[in-house]
Amino acid sequence: MSRSTEVAVRTDLVIDGMTCSACSARIQRKLDRLDGVDDATVNFANGRASIRHDVEFDVAMLDDVVTGLGYSVIDPSETDAAEARRQQDLGRRLVFAAAMTIPTMAIGMIPAFRFDGWEWVAAGLITPVVFGAGSTFHRAAVLNLRHASTTMDTLVSMGTVSAWAWSVVVLLADLDASVYFETAGVIITLILLGKWFEARAKRRSGAALRALADLGAPTAELVDGRRIDVAELAVGMHFLVRPGDRIATDGVVVDGHSAVDASMITGEPVPVEVGVGDDVVGATINTTGALTAEATRVGADTALAQIIRLVDEAQGSRAAVQRLADRVAAVFVPVAIAIAAATLIGWLLAGADTGEAFTNAVAVLIIACPCALGLATPLGIMVGTGRGAQLGVIIKGGEVLEDTRAIDTIVLDKTGTITEGRMVLDEVVGPDPELDTGELLSLAAAVEHRSEHPIARAVVDAAADHERHTVERFRAQPGLGVRGTIDDVVVHVGREALFDTVPSVIATHAAAARATGGTAVIAGRDGTAEAVLVIRDRIKATSADAITTFGELGLRVQLLTGDHRAAAAAVAESVGIRADDVIADVLPADKAAVIRGLQGDGRRVAMVGDGINDAPALAEADLGIAVGTGTDVAIEASDLTIVSGDLLAAADAIALARRTLSTIRGNLFWAFAYNTAAIPLAAAGVLNPMVAAGAMGLSSVFVVTNSLRLRSFRGHRRSVSPTETGTA
């Protein structure tokens, strides 16, 4: 059992022993009725329960309720081992059941194999199958009966015991009727086979999340040479990262330069260059140079731990489409029993012999098992969110899938979303062909090095050799720029007003840069303007492709920014957004109002942003998508999070969410269609119990297999996660 450290009123349980959705529904009802519990969600697919309760609530009562219902609460670290044990146990029981049933079926169905007293041999072979291999079904049925409840196990137990008991009565009373020992054995065997496939597939569906959890480095090397467990790392410690090593925890580089492969977190295949002052994420791989980093987040606070937590919570959530399935599952078993009883009585009243009437009633019980219905939604969510985690897309809950389906408009923030959110030198425009623009840039960078302005930083970053100049008599003039003396030459960098002489061609270039959304910085010597340094917030390489992809997904794209219209229009034109879809000069407080206005026009709106000022709009939108390179506030306010800064990942997120919802709807359709069509056929005598058992198992296998198809989702980016290639 684990408790959330964010709010002291949430408890998560890992429950072992659930066999169908009716089990999870019964546990959920009992937990919901406890005084002090606000809400309880129990997920059959991943075996998790999430309970919100009062601070004073005694959490031991949760264990008591679960164990009192016949299930057990296990430690989260034992989940995978418990699933493996369950699959192995199912495998052993399946082999035993098959070994006993196959010869019985051959004797019972092929007259040439029969001999005097074969019925007694069949009874001897099948009795241990029904009450040994099938014992878990009977135990669960009896336990549920004690609590006035029914589940899928009730149907299986009633069907197999009825077939066995009828056969024993025929045998002992020497009645002139058929025995159905082989039917009982085949039912148990086929259902165990379906359960084994189901358990195997469920383990595979959680593999993506387990692979992420296993990617962290087990140890860290400190700068003093000691090697310690990662769990011993504390914020502020300095640790080494050698080429090829995984970074021990989230931190900031304090020495060294390298390229870091962050694909397991972001889904991006291209390594990211990092140097002093850059952030690094734990569990990513250092590829080239050696780094020294200072730990900034450890343990449960790291990016990887938070991603795993978010995905785990999402896998335990319920989509709106699940509500109908939950209501149906809650009443389905009693209705199925009633239909089976009506089938038995109806056939007897119609003049059929007892054996035929009994056989058809058993077929109804078996075919009605709602396994597929219970798996349809939670398994789809589990596989879809797990695949999203591999691609750097975090879907925060099942309800997000419903919201994504209805979206028709996507609103994009500009800075940090479409653009990189970092000022860079785009070009140096010097009207004098004899001018050495490289030397002038170096001089300007040497002077700007004394300034802390972001634009100054862009100039400094563009000239790597500026440190060879010594600046004297530096002076910053607020609102105008800076100046300093280098080798008796006064270098000016700033606005036109800083200079004594500004040639008209310089003024023209500066005006042209501003008209296209750039920032014009004038550089010159001894009071004369000589060149224009054009500074821009560079557009991300994939932004234009992302805009095109949004259109292909049927979305209208709009740009929403607080920047002035000229800059917004220039960016919009370069990425393919129409001019009349640009909303500029919007104050941060007014962004949410713009979203409400679009919604008032009947639009279903998704908002993509990364900054604190985007948080209200992200929360207001029907679907909030946070760029993971942005602020924690924006991420918390969103429904989907893109771990990388690639806007194409937003298209992947929407496409994956839609594919997941489509898969869930397909699962539900076939689960409903299967029961709707099969129960009348069984009641009419068209399906015998053995065929019914096989069909019931195949329906669950279909739902599982259909859900696992989500693992092949590729998206629009050319990205490969190490968890897919087997390098993890």
Stockholm file with secondary structure:
# STOCKHOLM 1.0

chainA/1-728         MSRSTEVAVRTDLVIDGMTCSACSARIQRKLDRLDGVDDATVNFANGRASIRHDVEFDVAMLDDVVTGLGYSVIDPSETDAAEARRQQDLGRRLVFAAAMTIPTMAIGMIPAFRFDGWEWVAAGLITPVVFGAGSTFHRAAVLNLRHASTTMDTLVSMGTVSAWAWSVVVLLADLDASVYFETAGVIITLILLGKWFEARAKRRSGAALRALADLGAPTAELVDGRRIDVAELAVGMHFLVRPGDRIATDGVVVDGHSAVDASMITGEPVPVEVGVGDDVVGATINTTGALTAEATRVGADTALAQIIRLVDEAQGSRAAVQRLADRVAAVFVPVAIAIAAATLIGWLLAGADTGEAFTNAVAVLIIACPCALGLATPLGIMVGTGRGAQLGVIIKGGEVLEDTRAIDTIVLDKTGTITEGRMVLDEVVGPDPELDTGELLSLAAAVEHRSEHPIARAVVDAAADHERHTVERFRAQPGLGVRGTIDDVVVHVGREALFDTVPSVIATHAAAARATGGTAVIAGRDGTAEAVLVIRDRIKATSADAITTFGELGLRVQLLTGDHRAAAAAVAESVGIRADDVIADVLPADKAAVIRGLQGDGRRVAMVGDGINDAPALAEADLGIAVGTGTDVAIEASDLTIVSGDLLAAADAIALARRTLSTIRGNLFWAFAYNTAAIPLAAAGVLNPMVAAGAMGLSSVFVVTNSLRLRSFRGHRRSVSPTETGTA
#=GR chainA/1-728 SS CEECSSCTTEEEEEEECCCSHHHHHHHHHHHHTSTTEEEEEEETTTTEEEEEECTTCCTHHHHHHHHHTTCEEECGGGHHHHHHHHHHHHHHHHHHHHHHHHHHHHHHHCGGGCCTTHHHHHHHHHHHIIIIITHHHHHHHHHHHHTTCCCHHHHHHHHHHHHHHHHHHHHHHTCSSCCCHHHHHHHHHHHHHHHHHHHHHHHHHTHHHHHHHTTSCSEEEETTSCEEEGGGCCTTCEEEECTTCBCCSEEEEEEECEEEECHHHHCCCSCEEECTTCEECTTCEECSSCEEEEEEECGGGSHHHHHHHHHHHHHTCCCTHHHHHHHHHHHHHHHHHHHHHHHHHHHHHTTCCHHHHHHHHHHHHHHTCCHHHHHHHHHHHHHHHHHHHHTTEEECCHHHHHHHHHCCEEEEEIIIIIEEEEEEEEEEECSCTTCCHHHHHHHHHHHHTTCCCHHHHHHHHHCTTGGGSCCEEEEEETTTEEEEEETTEEEEEECGGGCSBCCHHHHHHHHHHHHTTCEEEEEEETTEEEEEEEEEEEECTTHHHHHHHHHHTTCEEEEECSSCHHHHHHHHHHHTCCGGGEECSCCGGGHHHHHHHHHHTTCCEEEEECSGGGHHHHHHSSEEEEETTSCHHHHHTCSEEESSSCTHHHHHHHHHHHHHHHHHHHHHHHHHHHHHHHHHHHHTTSSCHHHHHHHHHHHHHHHHHHHHGGGGCCCSSCCCCHHHHTCC
#=GC SS_cons         CEECSSCTTEEEEEEECCCSHHHHHHHHHHHHTSTTEEEEEEETTTTEEEEEECTTCCTHHHHHHHHHTTCEEECGGGHHHHHHHHHHHHHHHHHHHHHHHHHHHHHHHCGGGCCTTHHHHHHHHHHHIIIIITHHHHHHHHHHHHTTCCCHHHHHHHHHHHHHHHHHHHHHHTCSSCCCHHHHHHHHHHHHHHHHHHHHHHHHHTHHHHHHHTTSCSEEEETTSCEEEGGGCCTTCEEEECTTCBCCSEEEEEEECEEEECHHHHCCCSCEEECTTCEECTTCEECSSCEEEEEEECGGGSHHHHHHHHHHHHHTCCCTHHHHHHHHHHHHHHHHHHHHHHHHHHHHHTTCCHHHHHHHHHHHHHHTCCHHHHHHHHHHHHHHHHHHHHTTEEECCHHHHHHHHHCCEEEEEIIIIIEEEEEEEEEEECSCTTCCHHHHHHHHHHHHTTCCCHHHHHHHHHCTTGGGSCCEEEEEETTTEEEEEETTEEEEEECGGGCSBCCHHHHHHHHHHHHTTCEEEEEEETTEEEEEEEEEEEECTTHHHHHHHHHHTTCEEEEECSSCHHHHHHHHHHHTCCGGGEECSCCGGGHHHHHHHHHHTTCCEEEEECSGGGHHHHHHSSEEEEETTSCHHHHHTCSEEESSSCTHHHHHHHHHHHHHHHHHHHHHHHHHHHHHHHHHHHHTTSSCHHHHHHHHHHHHHHHHHHHHGGGGCCCSSCCCCHHHHTCC
//
